[in-house]
Amino acid sequence: MAVIVFALTTINPDDLEALSMYLGTTKPLLEEAGAEILQGYEISDTIVGEKLPEMATIVRYPNRAAVDKVFQSAEYQALKEIRERAFLSYQIGVVEADAPGLTR
């Protein structure tokens, strides 16, 4: 059953080299796992609560095992320092696979 993952991020404009390294590593991981980036949105304003990150990216994975394969991989784990340089804000969430309205 498909699983939706969302990433809330703010890119660090002062270290685009780190961003390039991060994307260069994660893109093949996503492809290998069968993940598909569905949509990316720029968050223009926060209406309630603390300021949200600048981007929301929605990714569909074929199943939860594929999500775990990416995020638990040695390659992804090795990106921690690069990720911290590339992003000012970085949060990842999973929508439950049996949630109403989940696109399959």
N, CA, C and O atoms as a GROMACS GRO file, in nm:
protein
  416
    1MET      N    1   0.084  -0.118   0.000
    1MET     CA    2   0.000   0.000   0.000
    1MET      C    3   0.089   0.124   0.000
    1MET      O    4   0.185   0.132   0.077
    2ALA      N    5   0.058   0.219  -0.085
    2ALA     CA    6   0.138   0.342  -0.097
    2ALA      C    7   0.144   0.418   0.034
    2ALA      O    8   0.050   0.416   0.114
    3VAL      N    9   0.254   0.486   0.053
    3VAL     CA   10   0.276   0.569   0.171
    3VAL      C   11   0.318   0.707   0.123
    3VAL      O   12   0.401   0.720   0.033
    4ILE      N   13   0.260   0.810   0.183
    4ILE     CA   14   0.295   0.947   0.149
    4ILE      C   15   0.386   1.004   0.257
    4ILE      O   16   0.359   0.993   0.376
    5VAL      N   17   0.496   1.064   0.211
    5VAL     CA   18   0.592   1.129   0.300
    5VAL      C   19   0.595   1.276   0.262
    5VAL      O   20   0.599   1.310   0.143
    6PHE      N   21   0.594   1.363   0.362
    6PHE     CA   22   0.606   1.505   0.331
    6PHE      C   23   0.730   1.560   0.398
    6PHE      O   24   0.764   1.524   0.511
    7ALA      N   25   0.798   1.648   0.326
    7ALA     CA   26   0.918   1.714   0.378
    7ALA      C   27   0.889   1.863   0.387
    7ALA      O   28   0.845   1.925   0.290
    8LEU      N   29   0.914   1.919   0.503
    8LEU     CA   30   0.902   2.063   0.524
    8LEU      C   31   1.043   2.116   0.540
    8LEU      O   32   1.112   2.081   0.636
    9THR      N   33   1.086   2.200   0.448
    9THR     CA   34   1.226   2.242   0.446
    9THR      C   35   1.243   2.390   0.418
    9THR      O   36   1.158   2.454   0.355
   10THR      N   37   1.354   2.441   0.466
   10THR     CA   38   1.402   2.573   0.427
   10THR      C   39   1.547   2.555   0.387
   10THR      O   40   1.630   2.512   0.468
   11ILE      N   41   1.578   2.586   0.263
   11ILE     CA   42   1.714   2.570   0.210
   11ILE      C   43   1.804   2.679   0.268
   11ILE      O   44   1.762   2.794   0.286
   12ASN      N   45   1.927   2.642   0.296
   12ASN     CA   46   2.028   2.738   0.339
   12ASN      C   47   2.089   2.801   0.214
   12ASN      O   48   2.166   2.736   0.144
   13PRO      N   49   2.056   2.927   0.185
   13PRO     CA   50   2.107   2.989   0.062
   13PRO      C   51   2.258   3.013   0.065
   13PRO      O   52   2.319   3.041  -0.038
   14ASP      N   53   2.319   3.001   0.182
   14ASP     CA   54   2.463   3.023   0.195
   14ASP      C   55   2.545   2.898   0.173
   14ASP      O   56   2.668   2.904   0.175
   15ASP      N   57   2.479   2.782   0.151
   15ASP     CA   58   2.556   2.659   0.127
   15ASP      C   59   2.486   2.573   0.022
   15ASP      O   60   2.442   2.462   0.050
   16LEU      N   61   2.478   2.625  -0.099
   16LEU     CA   62   2.413   2.553  -0.208
   16LEU      C   63   2.495   2.432  -0.251
   16LEU      O   64   2.441   2.339  -0.310
   17GLU      N   65   2.624   2.433  -0.223
   17GLU     CA   66   2.708   2.316  -0.253
   17GLU      C   67   2.663   2.196  -0.169
   17GLU      O   68   2.656   2.084  -0.219
   18ALA      N   69   2.634   2.220  -0.041
   18ALA     CA   70   2.584   2.112   0.045
   18ALA      C   71   2.450   2.061  -0.006
   18ALA      O   72   2.424   1.941  -0.004
   19LEU      N   73   2.364   2.151  -0.051
   19LEU     CA   74   2.234   2.110  -0.106
   19LEU      C   75   2.254   2.022  -0.228
   19LEU      O   76   2.186   1.920  -0.242
   20SER      N   77   2.344   2.060  -0.315
   20SER     CA   78   2.372   1.980  -0.434
   20SER      C   79   2.423   1.841  -0.396
   20SER      O   80   2.383   1.742  -0.458
   21MET      N   81   2.509   1.833  -0.297
   21MET     CA   82   2.560   1.703  -0.251
   21MET      C   83   2.446   1.620  -0.192
   21MET      O   84   2.438   1.500  -0.217
   22TYR      N   85   2.360   1.684  -0.114
   22TYR     CA   86   2.246   1.614  -0.052
   22TYR      C   87   2.154   1.557  -0.160
   22TYR      O   88   2.119   1.439  -0.157
   23LEU      N   89   2.115   1.641  -0.256
   23LEU     CA   90   2.023   1.598  -0.362
   23LEU      C   91   2.089   1.492  -0.451
   23LEU      O   92   2.022   1.399  -0.496
   24GLY      N   93   2.218   1.506  -0.476
   24GLY     CA   94   2.288   1.408  -0.557
   24GLY      C   95   2.293   1.270  -0.494
   24GLY      O   96   2.302   1.170  -0.564
   25THR      N   97   2.287   1.265  -0.362
   25THR     CA   98   2.285   1.136  -0.292
   25THR      C   99   2.143   1.083  -0.277
   25THR      O  100   2.120   0.963  -0.294
   26THR      N  101   2.048   1.170  -0.244
   26THR     CA  102   1.912   1.122  -0.216
   26THR      C  103   1.834   1.086  -0.342
   26THR      O  104   1.750   0.996  -0.337
   27LYS      N  105   1.860   1.153  -0.453
   27LYS     CA  106   1.784   1.123  -0.576
   27LYS      C  107   1.795   0.976  -0.615
   27LYS      O  108   1.693   0.912  -0.641
   28PRO      N  109   1.917   0.918  -0.621
   28PRO     CA  110   1.926   0.775  -0.655
   28PRO      C  111   1.861   0.684  -0.549
   28PRO      O  112   1.808   0.578  -0.583
   29LEU      N  113   1.866   0.726  -0.422
   29LEU     CA  114   1.801   0.646  -0.317
   29LEU      C  115   1.650   0.640  -0.339
   29LEU      O  116   1.588   0.534  -0.327
   30LEU      N  117   1.592   0.754  -0.372
   30LEU     CA  118   1.448   0.759  -0.399
   30LEU      C  119   1.412   0.674  -0.521
   30LEU      O  120   1.315   0.599  -0.519
   31GLU      N  121   1.491   0.688  -0.626
   31GLU     CA  122   1.465   0.612  -0.748
   31GLU      C  123   1.472   0.462  -0.722
   31GLU      O  124   1.387   0.386  -0.767
   32GLU      N  125   1.575   0.420  -0.648
   32GLU     CA  126   1.592   0.278  -0.616
   32GLU      C  127   1.476   0.224  -0.533
   32GLU      O  128   1.438   0.107  -0.546
   33ALA      N  129   1.421   0.308  -0.447
   33ALA     CA  130   1.309   0.266  -0.361
   33ALA      C  131   1.175   0.273  -0.433
   33ALA      O  132   1.073   0.230  -0.378
   34GLY      N  133   1.172   0.327  -0.554
   34GLY     CA  134   1.047   0.340  -0.627
   34GLY      C  135   0.964   0.458  -0.583
   34GLY      O  136   0.842   0.460  -0.604
   35ALA      N  137   1.028   0.557  -0.520
   35ALA     CA  138   0.957   0.675  -0.472
   35ALA      C  139   0.936   0.774  -0.586
   35ALA      O  140   1.015   0.780  -0.680
   36GLU      N  141   0.829   0.851  -0.576
   36GLU     CA  142   0.795   0.949  -0.677
   36GLU      C  143   0.761   1.082  -0.610
   36GLU      O  144   0.673   1.087  -0.524
   37ILE      N  145   0.831   1.188  -0.649
   37ILE     CA  146   0.798   1.321  -0.597
   37ILE      C  147   0.670   1.365  -0.667
   37ILE      O  148   0.667   1.382  -0.789
   38LEU      N  149   0.564   1.383  -0.588
   38LEU     CA  150   0.435   1.419  -0.645
   38LEU      C  151   0.422   1.568  -0.669
   38LEU      O  152   0.372   1.612  -0.773
   39GLN      N  153   0.466   1.646  -0.571
   39GLN     CA  154   0.446   1.791  -0.582
   39GLN      C  155   0.537   1.862  -0.483
   39GLN      O  156   0.570   1.808  -0.377
   40GLY      N  157   0.576   1.982  -0.518
   40GLY     CA  158   0.649   2.070  -0.428
   40GLY      C  159   0.574   2.202  -0.421
   40GLY      O  160   0.526   2.252  -0.523
   41TYR      N  161   0.564   2.257  -0.303
   41TYR     CA  162   0.493   2.382  -0.283
   41TYR      C  163   0.580   2.480  -0.206
   41TYR      O  164   0.649   2.441  -0.112
   42GLU      N  165   0.577   2.605  -0.245
   42GLU     CA  166   0.641   2.709  -0.167
   42GLU      C  167   0.538   2.760  -0.066
   42GLU      O  168   0.428   2.799  -0.104
   43ILE      N  169   0.574   2.759   0.060
   43ILE     CA  170   0.483   2.808   0.164
   43ILE      C  171   0.502   2.959   0.172
   43ILE      O  172   0.609   3.006   0.211
   44SER      N  173   0.400   3.034   0.137
   44SER     CA  174   0.413   3.178   0.128
   44SER      C  175   0.385   3.250   0.260
   44SER      O  176   0.433   3.361   0.282
   45ASP      N  177   0.308   3.185   0.348
   45ASP     CA  178   0.269   3.254   0.472
   45ASP      C  179   0.226   3.152   0.577
   45ASP      O  180   0.168   3.049   0.544
   46THR      N  181   0.256   3.181   0.700
   46THR     CA  182   0.207   3.100   0.812
   46THR      C  183   0.090   3.177   0.873
   46THR      O  184   0.106   3.293   0.911
   47ILE      N  185  -0.024   3.114   0.883
   47ILE     CA  186  -0.144   3.181   0.933
   47ILE      C  187  -0.155   3.167   1.085
   47ILE      O  188  -0.189   3.263   1.154
   48VAL      N  189  -0.126   3.048   1.137
   48VAL     CA  190  -0.136   3.022   1.279
   48VAL      C  191  -0.011   2.948   1.324
   48VAL      O  192   0.038   2.860   1.253
   49GLY      N  193   0.041   2.983   1.438
   49GLY     CA  194   0.156   2.913   1.495
   49GLY      C  195   0.288   2.973   1.451
   49GLY      O  196   0.294   3.079   1.389
   50GLU      N  197   0.394   2.901   1.486
   50GLU     CA  198   0.528   2.947   1.452
   50GLU      C  199   0.549   2.938   1.301
   50GLU      O  200   0.484   2.860   1.232
   51LYS      N  201   0.641   3.020   1.253
   51LYS     CA  202   0.670   3.026   1.108
   51LYS      C  203   0.703   2.886   1.055
   51LYS      O  204   0.788   2.815   1.110
   52LEU      N  205   0.635   2.849   0.947
   52LEU     CA  206   0.660   2.722   0.882
   52LEU      C  207   0.784   2.731   0.794
   52LEU      O  208   0.824   2.840   0.754
   53PRO      N  209   0.844   2.616   0.763
   53PRO     CA  210   0.953   2.615   0.664
   53PRO      C  211   0.902   2.669   0.530
   53PRO      O  212   0.782   2.684   0.510
   54GLU      N  213   0.995   2.698   0.440
   54GLU     CA  214   0.960   2.762   0.314
   54GLU      C  215   0.903   2.668   0.208
   54GLU      O  216   0.832   2.713   0.118
   55MET      N  217   0.932   2.539   0.217
   55MET     CA  218   0.889   2.444   0.113
   55MET      C  219   0.819   2.323   0.175
   55MET      O  220   0.854   2.277   0.284
   56ALA      N  221   0.720   2.273   0.103
   56ALA     CA  222   0.656   2.146   0.137
   56ALA      C  223   0.667   2.058   0.012
   56ALA      O  224   0.621   2.095  -0.096
   57THR      N  225   0.727   1.941   0.029
   57THR     CA  226   0.743   1.847  -0.082
   57THR      C  227   0.673   1.718  -0.045
   57THR      O  228   0.690   1.666   0.065
   58ILE      N  229   0.594   1.666  -0.137
   58ILE     CA  230   0.517   1.545  -0.112
   58ILE      C  231   0.571   1.433  -0.200
   58ILE      O  232   0.583   1.448  -0.322
   59VAL      N  233   0.604   1.321  -0.136
   59VAL     CA  234   0.665   1.207  -0.205
   59VAL      C  235   0.583   1.082  -0.178
   59VAL      O  236   0.546   1.055  -0.064
   60ARG      N  237   0.554   1.006  -0.284
   60ARG     CA  238   0.482   0.880  -0.268
   60ARG      C  239   0.583   0.765  -0.278
   60ARG      O  240   0.661   0.757  -0.373
   61TYR      N  241   0.578   0.677  -0.179
   61TYR     CA  242   0.659   0.555  -0.178
   61TYR      C  243   0.566   0.437  -0.200
   61TYR      O  244   0.449   0.445  -0.162
   62PRO      N  245   0.613   0.329  -0.258
   62PRO     CA  246   0.525   0.215  -0.283
   62PRO      C  247   0.475   0.147  -0.156
   62PRO      O  248   0.368   0.087  -0.155
   63ASN      N  249   0.552   0.157  -0.047
   63ASN     CA  250   0.513   0.096   0.080
   63ASN      C  251   0.604   0.147   0.191
   63ASN      O  252   0.701   0.218   0.164
   64ARG      N  253   0.573   0.112   0.316
   64ARG     CA  254   0.653   0.160   0.428
   64ARG      C  255   0.794   0.103   0.427
   64ARG      O  256   0.888   0.169   0.471
   65ALA      N  257   0.811  -0.017   0.376
   65ALA     CA  258   0.945  -0.077   0.368
   65ALA      C  259   1.036   0.008   0.279
   65ALA      O  260   1.156   0.020   0.307
   66ALA      N  261   0.981   0.066   0.174
   66ALA     CA  262   1.061   0.152   0.085
   66ALA      C  263   1.103   0.281   0.156
   66ALA      O  264   1.214   0.329   0.138
   67VAL      N  265   1.013   0.336   0.238
   67VAL     CA  266   1.046   0.455   0.318
   67VAL      C  267   1.162   0.422   0.412
   67VAL      O  268   1.261   0.495   0.418
   68ASP      N  269   1.148   0.312   0.484
   68ASP     CA  270   1.251   0.272   0.579
   68ASP      C  271   1.383   0.242   0.509
   68ASP      O  272   1.490   0.272   0.563
   69LYS      N  273   1.375   0.184   0.390
   69LYS     CA  274   1.497   0.153   0.315
   69LYS      C  275   1.577   0.281   0.287
   69LYS      O  276   1.699   0.281   0.301
   70VAL      N  277   1.509   0.387   0.249
   70VAL     CA  278   1.577   0.513   0.220
   70VAL      C  279   1.632   0.576   0.348
   70VAL      O  280   1.752   0.604   0.357
   71PHE      N  281   1.546   0.597   0.447
   71PHE     CA  282   1.585   0.674   0.564
   71PHE      C  283   1.676   0.597   0.660
   71PHE      O  284   1.744   0.659   0.742
   72GLN      N  285   1.678   0.466   0.652
   72GLN     CA  286   1.767   0.387   0.736
   72GLN      C  287   1.894   0.342   0.664
   72GLN      O  288   1.978   0.274   0.723
   73SER      N  289   1.906   0.378   0.538
   73SER     CA  290   2.023   0.336   0.461
   73SER      C  291   2.150   0.403   0.513
   73SER      O  292   2.146   0.512   0.569
   74ALA      N  293   2.262   0.336   0.493
   74ALA     CA  294   2.392   0.392   0.533
   74ALA      C  295   2.420   0.522   0.458
   74ALA      O  296   2.477   0.615   0.514
   75GLU      N  297   2.379   0.527   0.331
   75GLU     CA  298   2.402   0.647   0.250
   75GLU      C  299   2.328   0.768   0.308
   75GLU      O  300   2.383   0.877   0.317
   76TYR      N  301   2.201   0.746   0.346
   76TYR     CA  302   2.123   0.856   0.402
   76TYR      C  303   2.178   0.895   0.539
   76TYR      O  304   2.190   1.014   0.569
   77GLN      N  305   2.211   0.798   0.620
   77GLN     CA  306   2.264   0.827   0.753
   77GLN      C  307   2.394   0.907   0.745
   77GLN      O  308   2.421   0.990   0.832
   78ALA      N  309   2.473   0.883   0.643
   78ALA     CA  310   2.600   0.954   0.625
   78ALA      C  311   2.580   1.100   0.585
   78ALA      O  312   2.675   1.178   0.588
   79LEU      N  313   2.458   1.139   0.549
   79LEU     CA  314   2.430   1.275   0.505
   79LEU      C  315   2.401   1.373   0.617
   79LEU      O  316   2.375   1.491   0.590
   80LYS      N  317   2.404   1.330   0.741
   80LYS     CA  318   2.359   1.414   0.852
   80LYS      C  319   2.428   1.552   0.851
   80LYS      O  320   2.360   1.654   0.858
   81GLU      N  321   2.560   1.555   0.844
   81GLU     CA  322   2.632   1.682   0.848
   81GLU      C  323   2.600   1.767   0.724
   81GLU      O  324   2.581   1.888   0.734
   82ILE      N  325   2.595   1.703   0.610
   82ILE     CA  326   2.562   1.775   0.485
   82ILE      C  327   2.421   1.830   0.492
   82ILE      O  328   2.396   1.945   0.452
   83ARG      N  329   2.327   1.751   0.542
   83ARG     CA  330   2.187   1.794   0.555
   83ARG      C  331   2.177   1.915   0.648
   83ARG      O  332   2.103   2.009   0.620
   84GLU      N  333   2.252   1.913   0.758
   84GLU     CA  334   2.249   2.025   0.852
   84GLU      C  335   2.305   2.153   0.790
   84GLU      O  336   2.265   2.263   0.827
   85ARG      N  337   2.398   2.139   0.696
   85ARG     CA  338   2.452   2.255   0.626
   85ARG      C  339   2.358   2.302   0.516
   85ARG      O  340   2.345   2.422   0.493
   86ALA      N  341   2.292   2.209   0.448
   86ALA     CA  342   2.210   2.240   0.332
   86ALA      C  343   2.076   2.304   0.367
   86ALA      O  344   2.021   2.380   0.287
   87PHE      N  345   2.024   2.275   0.486
   87PHE     CA  346   1.891   2.322   0.524
   87PHE      C  347   1.894   2.400   0.655
   87PHE      O  348   1.964   2.362   0.750
   88LEU      N  349   1.818   2.508   0.659
   88LEU     CA  350   1.800   2.582   0.784
   88LEU      C  351   1.691   2.515   0.868
   88LEU      O  352   1.692   2.524   0.990
   89SER      N  353   1.599   2.449   0.800
   89SER     CA  354   1.490   2.376   0.864
   89SER      C  355   1.464   2.250   0.783
   89SER      O  356   1.462   2.254   0.660
   90TYR      N  357   1.443   2.137   0.854
   90TYR     CA  358   1.426   2.010   0.783
   90TYR      C  359   1.341   1.917   0.869
   90TYR      O  360   1.386   1.870   0.974
   91GLN      N  361   1.220   1.890   0.825
   91GLN     CA  362   1.129   1.801   0.897
   91GLN      C  363   1.066   1.706   0.796
   91GLN      O  364   1.030   1.745   0.685
   92ILE      N  365   1.054   1.579   0.837
   92ILE     CA  366   0.994   1.477   0.752
   92ILE      C  367   0.879   1.412   0.829
   92ILE      O  368   0.893   1.382   0.948
   93GLY      N  369   0.768   1.390   0.762
   93GLY     CA  370   0.654   1.323   0.824
   93GLY      C  371   0.596   1.218   0.730
   93GLY      O  372   0.614   1.225   0.609
   94VAL      N  373   0.526   1.122   0.789
   94VAL     CA  374   0.463   1.015   0.713
   94VAL      C  375   0.313   1.021   0.736
   94VAL      O  376   0.267   1.033   0.850
   95VAL      N  377   0.236   1.013   0.629
   95VAL     CA  378   0.091   1.001   0.638
   95VAL      C  379   0.060   0.853   0.650
   95VAL      O  380   0.110   0.773   0.571
   96GLU      N  381  -0.022   0.816   0.745
   96GLU     CA  382  -0.056   0.676   0.764
   96GLU      C  383  -0.110   0.615   0.636
   96GLU      O  384  -0.190   0.677   0.566
   97ALA      N  385  -0.066   0.495   0.605
   97ALA     CA  386  -0.102   0.430   0.479
   97ALA      C  387  -0.252   0.409   0.463
   97ALA      O  388  -0.302   0.406   0.350
   98ASP      N  389  -0.324   0.395   0.572
   98ASP     CA  390  -0.468   0.371   0.560
   98ASP      C  391  -0.549   0.498   0.588
   98ASP      O  392  -0.669   0.491   0.615
   99ALA      N  393  -0.484   0.615   0.580
   99ALA     CA  394  -0.554   0.739   0.604
   99ALA      C  395  -0.655   0.766   0.491
   99ALA      O  396  -0.627   0.738   0.374
  100PRO      N  397  -0.773   0.819   0.525
  100PRO     CA  398  -0.871   0.852   0.422
  100PRO      C  399  -0.813   0.954   0.325
  100PRO      O  400  -0.743   1.047   0.365
  101GLY      N  401  -0.841   0.935   0.198
  101GLY     CA  402  -0.796   1.031   0.097
  101GLY      C  403  -0.656   1.007   0.045
  101GLY      O  404  -0.609   1.084  -0.039
  102LEU      N  405  -0.588   0.903   0.092
  102LEU     CA  406  -0.452   0.875   0.047
  102LEU      C  407  -0.458   0.828  -0.098
  102LEU      O  408  -0.532   0.736  -0.133
  103THR      N  409  -0.379   0.893  -0.181
  103THR     CA  410  -0.371   0.855  -0.322
  103THR      C  411  -0.288   0.728  -0.337
  103THR      O  412  -0.180   0.718  -0.279
  104ARG      N  413  -0.338   0.635  -0.410
  104ARG     CA  414  -0.266   0.508  -0.430
  104ARG      C  415  -0.220   0.496  -0.571
  104ARG      O  416  -0.157   0.396  -0.607
   0.00000   0.00000   0.00000
